[in-house]
Amino acid sequence: MDARTSDLSPQSAIETIQGKPLSGPGWRGERGEPSLSDVFASVRMPRGGSFWRKFLAFFGPGYLVAVGYMDPGNWATSLAGGSKFGYALLTIALLSNIMAIILQSLCTRLGVGAGRDLAQACRDSFPRYVAWPLWLSAEIAITATDLAEVIGTAIGLNLLFHIPLAIGVIITALDVVLILALQAFGFRWIEAFVVAMLGVIATCFAVQIALADPDWGAVIGGFAPSPDILANPEMLYLALGILGATVMPHNLYLHSGLVQTRGYGDSLAERREAIKLATIDSTIALCFAFIINASILILAAATFHRVGKNDVAELDQAHSFLAPLLGSTLAPTLFAVALLCCGLNSTITATLSGQIVMEGFLNWRIAPALRRLITRLIAIAPAVVVTIWAGEKATGQLLILSQVVLSLQLPFAIVPLVMFTASRSKMGPFLAPRWLSALAAAVATLIIGLNAKLVIDYVSG
């Protein structure tokens, strides 16, 4: 046991019985209804057997979280960064992924150890005048996420099937029906669908990278930090966009809820094991997401930047350039297929995030299907209006802007997460180690500092 908590018994530190309200000295009241109550503890965990058998039972939530790290908004920022600055921003993609691994590990600790998702924890810790602005911030982040995903899915439908953008945007709202249909067979079916789509995306990019034949020496050099990122406001803007597209606020709420879909048991040992397995699951999944993110930027650098096309930010523009630059009609088709798969996956996870945020902050008690529909409509309506109003020509800039908005919202999710998991009274025996809390605090400080510089640069012109 951690030396910082060895003097506390599990019961005196925090009551931890999965499926029942949890309370502890650091929380203002009981947790209320469990996170994602319709699928809470629905995936059974083996009580015996090998490590790998238990790990496979925990396989899934990390990949739903990883989806948010490779959504269409990430495509726009990575395409823009790669086409304009070559491989230079690969270091930001790597840094962002390391930050994501650190923060998502805290999410698993909060969800399993405290039995609360991040939204519930905020409601149970802060007075309303603090909790409600945090809820509003989370909703803004989810709306920005939906904006990116709605646009990306609609463009994918347009590129593959020539469906008009406005119609494609409306079609994306039907993803909630897909979720409800899959969930009727069990939550593992949602996870299986997402993992299958990730496999298709990885295959598409592997072929495209092979066709692009990038300069691998320059790729390796791109992972080295460059002072130009801070000195060049345009590069910093895109760097923050990549950061916002990688470390996403809604994923912090999502992951802390998803880990509770596993029936991991009540004992201290079982919960410690669940935190370990969930952290391994998310770390592997996020490394996979990093490979996809880096592939998008490498593809843009190896094709567009190499021939002097430095202003590629529109997804449909990138699609049209790939065939003549790579000399293959297969490349743009694979690009569109991967984009559509990313969009479908991202809308699923954004829907689940919206449900967790709305239920956690407001503690709604209505039918799960109705809650999911309402929270989806609240999040997607502004995205639909903005997309249709802006038109096809502005989609790339809207995607990049949405990612910068996400980056600006990040501190309002990260700071409470770090506070909760570093609190002995809230976490009891599941308190985050000092080194992990210190790293997470450094991540929060870095993000807040970069955001402040972006705002200052913008105001000063």
N, C-alpha and C positions, 0 to 999 in steps of 0.2 A: 504494500500500500504506500502511496505517496506520503513522504514524511510530513507534509503540511497538513495531512488529514488523519494521521495515525491515531490521534487522540480522540477521534470522533467515532462513535459507533454508527453503522448505517442508519439505524432508526432515528437516532438523535440528530443526525445531520440532515436527513431528508427521507420522507416516506416514499418508497418506490414500488408501487404495485401496478403493473401494466394493465391498462383497461379501466382503472379506477381513478378518481380525482387524486392528484398529488398535492401535497402541501409541504412547506418547509419554512424555517424562520425567515428566509430572505424574500419570500413571496407574500403579496398582500392578501391572497385568498386562494381558493381551490382553482385548479386548471380549467374546470368546466368540461364541456364536451371534447372528446379526443380530437386530435388533428386528423383531417380526412376521415371522419368517423365511419363512413360507409365502407372503407377498406382498411380500417385500423386493425393492426395485428392479424390481418387476414392471410398472410403468407407464413405457413408453419415452419418453424426451425427445428431441425433434428436435435434431440437431446443427447444423442451419443454419436458415434461414428468419427471419421477422420476430419482433419482440418479442412480438406478440400470439399468434403460433403457439406460442411457448414458454410464454407465460402460460397459455394454454388447457390446455396439457399439465399445468401445475401447479395448475390449477383443481380444487378438491375438498377437500383436507385441512383448509383453513381453515373450510369449512362443516360438516365433521364436528365440529370443535372448537367452532364457534359454537352447535351444538345444545345443548351443555352450559350455555350462557349463557341459554337460554330454556326450561329443563326445567320439569316441573310444580312443583318446589319453588320456582322463581322465580315461578310464577303465584301460589302461596299467599302469599308474602311481599309481592309487588306488590299483590295484591288487598287484603291486610290493611293495608298502608301507605297505599294510595290511599283506601280506605274510611274510615280513621280520621283521616288527616292531610291529605287532599286531594292537592294537587300538590307538597307540601313536600319529599317524598323523591325527586323527579325529579333533584335535584342529586346524590344518592347513586348513582342509576342511571348518570348521566353520569360521575361520578368513577370508579365501578367499571369502566366500559367503557374509560376511558383507562388504568387500571391493567392491565386485561386485555390491551390492545394492546401495552403495554410488555413484560409478562411473556411473552406468546406469541412476541414477536419474539426473545426470548432462547432460547425452546424451539427455534425453527428453527435458530438459530445453533449450539446444542448438538448437535442431531440431525445436521445436515449437516456442521458443522465438525469435531466430535469423533467423529462416527460412532457415537454412543451415545445411547440414550434416557436420561431422567433416572434411571430405576431402575438401569440398567446403570452409569451414572456414579457413583451412590451406592455401589453394590457395589464398584466398582473404585477408589474413593477412600477409603472409611472402613473402619475395623476392624469386625468383626462386632458388637461390643457397641454400635456406633453404627448400623450399617446395618440390623440387625434391628429395633430400635425404629422406625426410619424406615419400614421395610416394614410394620410393624404399623400405624403412623399412616396410611400410604397405604391399607391395607385398610379401616381404619375410615372413611376418607373415601369410599371406593368403596361401602361398605355404606350410608353415609348417602345417597349419591347414588342408589343402587338403591332405597332406601326411598322417596325422593321420586318416582322414576320408576315404580316398581311401583304406588304408590298412584294416581298421576296416570293411568296407563294403565287401571287397573282402574275408576277413576271414569268415565273416558271411555267404556269399554265399557258400564258401568252406565247412563249417561245416554243413550247412543244405542240400546243393544240390551237394556236392563234385565237384564243379566247380574249376578247377585249378586256383591258385592265379593270374597268369599272365592274364588269361581270365577275371577273376572277376574284376581286376583293370581296364581293358578296358571298361567293362560293366558299371562301375561307372561313366564314362565320359558321359553316356547318360542321366544323371540326368537333364541336361539342357532341354532335350526334355520333361521330365515330368513336369518341371516348366512351360514351354511354354504352354503345354496342359492344365494344371490346371488353369493357368492365363487367358486362353481364356474364362473361365467361371467367372472370377473375382478373385481379390486378396484374398478374403475371403476363396476361395477354397484351396489355398495354406496353409492358416492358419489352416483350418479345417483338412487337411491331416496331418500336423505337430502335432496338438493337439491329433488326433486319435492315431498316432504312440507313443506319449508320454504316453497315456493311456495303450497301450499294454506293454510298457517298465515297467511302474509302477506295473502292474499286475504280470509280470514275476518275478520281484525282490521281491515282497511281498511273493510269493510262495517260492522262493529260501531261503529268510531269515527265513521263518517259518520252512523249512526243516533243515537249518543249526543250529537253536536254539542257538544263541550266548549268551555269558555271559553278561547280560545287565548291571551288576554292573561295569564290565570292560569297557563296551561301554561308560557309563557315565563318568568314570574316564579318558577315552581317550580324552575328550573335555577339560581337564585341561592342560594349557601350560606346556611344559617340557624344561628345559635348554639343554637337550641332543640334541635337534633339531639343535641348533647352534654349539654345541661342536662336533657333529659327522658329518663329511663331507658327508658321504654317505646318512645319514638321511636328511641333508640339501639339497642335490641334488634332492632327491625324493620330499622333501617339496616344492622346487622351481618348480619341475615338476607339482605337484598338483596345485600350485599357477598359473603357466602358463596355465594349462588345465582349470582352473576355471575362472580367470580374463583374458579374451582373447582380444588381440588388435582389431581383426576384428569385435568383438561385439560392440565396441565403435563406429565404423563407421556405422555398420549395424543399430543399434538402433536409432541413430540420423537421419537416413534416413527413417526407417520404420514408425516412429510416424507421418511422413508427408503423409502417405497414408490415413489419416483420414481428412475429410472435416470439420474441427472444427470451421471455421468461422474466421472473421477478427478482432473482437473487443478485447480490452484488457481483459475483463471479460471472453470471450470465450477461449482465449489463456491461461489464468491462469487456467481455469477449465480443459483444455486439458492437461496441464502439470501435474495437480493433478491426473487426471484419468490415464494417461500414467505411472506415477510413481507408483501408486497402482497396476496397471496391471503387471509391471515388477517386483515389490517387491514380489508379490504373486507367480509369475512364478519362480523367483529365489529361493524362499523358497522350492518350489517343486523340483527344480533342486538339491538343497542341500540334500534333502532326498534321491534322487537317488544316488548322489555321495557318501554320507555316507553309503548307502546300499552296494555299490560295495566294499568299504574298509572293512566294517563289515563282508561281506560274505567271503572275502579273509582271514581276521583274524580268523574267526570262523571255517574255514575249513582248509586252508593250514598252517597258522601259528600254529594252535593248535596241528597239528601232526608233526611239524618240517620241513615242506616243505617251506623253507624260501627264495627260489630263483625263485618264480613263477612270470614271467613277460610277457610270451607269451600268447596271448589270446587262441590259440588252445591248449596249454598246460593246461591252467586253465579249459577249456572245458572238456578235457579228464580226469582230476582228480576229477571232481565234482561227477560223478556217483558212483565210489567206496567209496568216502569219505562220501557222504550223503546217500548212499544206495538207490538211486532212479535214474532211467533212464530218468525221466522227467526233472530233474534239468539241465543237459547239453543242452537239447533241448530248454528249456526256456532261457538259457544263450545265445544260438546262435540266437534265435528269437529277443531277446532284443538288441543284438549287431547289427543285420542287420537293425532293426528299427532305432537305434541310427545313424548308418552310413548313411542311406537314408535321415534322417532328417538333419544331419549335412552337407551333400553335397548340399542340397537345400539352406540352409542359407549361406554357404560359397560362393555359386554362386552369391547370391544377394549381399553379402559383396564385392566380386570382382567387380561387376558392379558399386557399389557406390564409391569404391576407385578409379577405373579407370576414371569414369565419373567426379567425384568430383575434382580430381587433374588435369585432362587433359581437362575437359570441352568438351568432344566429342559431336558431333552432327550428329550421324548416326542412322539408324533404331534400335530401342530398342532390337529387337530379334537378330540382327547381333552383337550389342554391347555385349549382354549377352553371345553369343557364343564365341566371341573373348576373352573376359575377363576370361571366364571359361577355355578356352584352354591354355591361358597364365599361369594361376594358376595351372592347373592340370598336364600339360606336365612334369615339373620337378618331381612331385610326382610320376607319372607313371614310369618314367625312373629309379628313385632311388629305387622304390619298386621292379621292375622287376630285376634290377641289384643286389640288396642285397639278394634277395631270401627269402624263407619262414622262414629260421632259424633266421634271424636278425630282423624280424618284430617287436618284442617286444621292442628291444633296439632302433629301429628307432622311435617307437611311443613315448618312454620316451624322446629321444633326441629332437623330434619335439616340445614337450611341454616346454622343457628348452629353446629352441630357441624362443618360443612365450614369455616366461617370460622375456628374454633379450630384446625383442622388445617392451615390454609394456611401458617403460618410454617415448618412442617416440610418443606414442598415448595419454598417460595420461597427460603429462605435457602441451601440447597444449590445451587439453580439459579443464583442471583446469584454465589455463590462460584465455581462451575465456570467460568461464562462470563467472569468477570473475571480468571481465572488464565492468565497468559501460558504457563506450562509445560503446561497442559492443552489450551488452545485454539490455541496457536501463531499462525499468520497469521490465524486467525478470531476472535481475541480481541475481545470487545465493546468498543466505544469507551468512553472514560471517562464521557462525558455519559450514555450509556445505562446503564452500571453504576450511576452516581450516582442516576439516576431510579429504577431498580429497587430500589436500597437504600433510597431514601426511601419507596417503596411498601411494602417489607417492614417498615420502621420504623413507618409509619402503621398498618398492619394489626395488628402486635404491640401497639402502644399502645392501639388501640381494643379489642382483645381483653382486654387487662389491665384496662381500665376496666369492661368488661362483667362480668368476674369479680369485681372489687372491689364493684361495685354489687350484684351478686347476693349475695355473702357478707354485705355490710352490710345487706341487706334493702331 
